[in-house]
Amino acid sequence: MPTILKQFHEEDEHMLHALARAIFLDGECYALAIALHRNIGWPIVGLIRVDVIRHAGLERPDGALHDVRGPVSREEFGLPFSISGPYDIRRIAEADLYAARGIIQTEAIDLALRMAQALWPNLPWRDEGGCVLSPHP
């Protein structure tokens, strides 16, 4: 069943962004990275700190990174975690996230996908057959 997105009121959009940041910036970033990777196809990247994936996001085609904050520069990627640059940012696989955490709840990935589609309807989302959909108007 297709999801129909309606235009948010500005304060509703602000509240959705705040809620998404509370969930997916420092906690469920792995789930968001997996959801975006599976449904957009951009490579997953990890902010590595002492051989631990401290934060996960995606690498956009323009070279910027993308996490729950939206597009962020490489210089901005680690700021919320009190890690000073230069950052060790590497491409990683979905399997690396599972290996690091053990269990990543399917429900968290599903929630991440729904929130991401609401926050960024113009990203190149794939349909269920794997084809890239045209950005929403």
ABEGO torsion letter per residue (X at the ends): XBBBBBBBBAAAAAAAAAAAAAAAABGAAAAAAAAAAAAAGBBBBBBBBGGBBABBBBBBAAGBBBBAAEBBBAAAAAAAAGBBOBBBBBBBBAAAAAAAAGBBBAAAAAAAAAAAAAABAABBBBBAAGBBBBBBX
